[in-house]
Amino acid sequence: MPWKTLDDMDLNGKVVLVRVDINVPMEAGRVTDMTRIDKIRPTVDDIVAKGGKVVLLAHFDRPKGKVVPEMSLGHVANALAGSLGRKVVFATDCVGDAATSAIAKAGAGEVVLLENTRFHPGEEKNDPELAAQLAALGQVYVNDAFSAAHRAHASTEGLARLLPSAAGRLMEAELRALEAALGSPKRPVVAVVGGAKVSTKIELLANLVTKVDHLVIGGGMANTFLVAEGIEVGNSLAEREMAETAREIRHRAQKAGCQIHLPVDVVVAREFKAGADSQVVSVHKCPPDAMILDAGPETVKELEKVFAGARTLIWNGPLGAFEIEPFNAATFAAAQEAARLTREGKLISVAGGGDTVAALNAAGAAEDFTFISTAGGAFLEWMEGKELPGVQALMG
């Protein structure tokens, strides 16, 4: 790999600045989802085991360069200590005397948590002066926040260029999984892209058709592609003004040798609510007063054949309105088939994006996927083929 990991670094006796993502949901002063906090534990434990002192850098919410008490990382210090099983020393600023005294105060095996980096306007501007102040606090920089890697901020990009740098365990796992999925994948590669609108995923689709062998399009996006082919979709969500763009993407796919898969049958209803009366019809026979809310069982069978012939799967977005029954059937069935093939060692499966993670969890399929990215925007930008500043900085 072109970037270093913790295994490549001498950390003994050194202060290690670790950029993490602990931007967790909170209610009434309590953390309601510990996932992001729990995921940094392997990096913290490995740095301590190698003799380093861990100093955590992170943002919380969007204070926009001002001190907002409600957005202080002090609110997550206790939850962090509980998850890591270590004493956490909190510093009331991420630079200056408050930071240096907290670092000096922390004993062996203890963790320092610096205040919200976004309290400084220079953070989001990638201000060289702020990056230099941060660098003065330690001897080594570790980025374990892939979810923030698409932003060129002082703590994600500027700092990495000032100190010996490496990827943390979470960042390393994410980069290895993404490299296996799109960088140098085992072929054939199939991508599943769902969601409501083509307009939000033009760059993603345009990039994927040049990288994958099969592109499965689902959700409201599929309706736009159907309209582009002259197929009427009744009252369904469809961006009719994007029909020409859909045709251009299909043309690009044909030139690149990528096969696009659209629904062959659909589940339609007159109401968008749980338990609404629904019927399965051919994709060519959507009633004018009905909405397409899911792909049908014949479409799922087609997808299962595509999955069976693939070696690598990338998934972003549901195939239908998975939040409500019975319009979750196609997403769940396809996800469970992908999970089975992965479990049997026949498929490398990588998925990401908020709705995707929620859908795979609801389908009971997430645990069997090779890798689930919780990175959101960074995962999407990677799928779009964009360079991620936080990753590029680790490469020197």
Secondary structure, 3 states (H helix, E strand, C coil): CCCCEHHHCCCCCCEEEEECCCCCCEECCEECCCHHHHCCHHHHHHHHHCCCEEEEECCCCCCCCCCCHHHCHHHHHHHHHHHHCCCEEEECCCCHHHHHHHHHHCCCCCEEEECCHHHCHHHHCCCHHHHHHHHCCCCEEEECCHHHCCCCCHHHHHHHHCCCEEECHHHHHHHHHHHHHHHCCCCCEEEEECCCCCCCCHHHHHHHCCCCCEEEECHHHHHHHHHHCCCCCCCCCCCHHHHHHHHHHHHHHHHHCCEEECCCEEEEECCCCCCCCEEEEEHHHCCCCCEEEEECHHHHHHHHHHHHCCCEEEEECCCCCCCCCCCCHHHHHHHHHHHHHHHCCCCEEEEECHHHHHHHHHCCCHHHCCEEECCCHHHHHHHCCCCCHHHHHHCC
